[in-house]
């Protein structure tokens, strides 16, 4: 099974140890779970964007009083 050595400063390591302890996990399990969780988060966000893009025109028709397409920046509301 592949593995990875990761370097931390003393301050960073102290924070990682505290976070792992707070979750009741070993350092190894905590760092593993962070990577996997981030991968799943990115997959979820990509899927949500695809879903929103697919339904955007339907939403615009159903809720014309909401932010019009011309005021959106890359699919998001302009600030």
SVG drawing of the C-alpha trace seen along z (x, -y; Angstrom):
<svg xmlns="http://www.w3.org/2000/svg" viewBox="-42 -43 51 45">
<polyline fill="none" stroke="black" stroke-width="0.4" points="0.0,0.0 1.4,-3.4 2.4,-5.7 3.6,-9.3 5.9,-11.1 4.7,-14.5 6.8,-17.2 5.4,-19.7 6.9,-22.5 6.8,-22.0 3.9,-24.5 2.0,-22.8 2.5,-19.3 1.2,-20.6 -2.0,-21.8 -2.4,-18.5 -1.9,-16.5 -4.5,-18.5 -7.0,-18.2 -6.5,-14.4 -6.9,-14.1 -10.1,-16.2 -11.5,-13.7 -10.3,-10.7 -8.1,-9.6 -4.4,-8.7 -2.3,-11.1 -2.1,-8.7 -5.8,-8.2 -6.5,-11.9 -4.2,-13.0 -5.5,-10.2 -9.1,-11.2 -8.3,-14.9 -7.0,-13.9 -9.9,-11.7 -12.4,-14.2 -11.0,-16.9 -11.2,-14.6 -14.9,-13.9 -15.5,-17.7 -14.1,-18.5 -16.2,-15.8 -19.3,-17.0 -18.7,-20.7 -18.0,-19.6 -21.3,-17.6 -23.2,-20.5 -21.9,-22.9 -22.9,-20.5 -26.4,-20.1 -26.9,-23.8 -25.7,-24.6 -28.2,-22.0 -31.1,-23.5 -30.2,-27.2 -32.5,-28.0 -35.4,-26.2 -34.8,-28.2 -34.6,-31.4 -38.0,-30.7 -39.6,-29.7 -38.2,-32.6 -37.8,-35.6 -37.5,-38.0 -34.3,-36.4 -30.8,-37.5 -31.0,-37.6 -28.5,-35.7 -27.0,-38.9 -25.9,-39.9 -24.2,-36.6 -20.5,-36.1 -19.5,-32.6 -22.8,-31.3 -22.7,-33.0 -24.4,-36.1 -22.4,-39.3 -21.5,-40.9"/>
</svg>
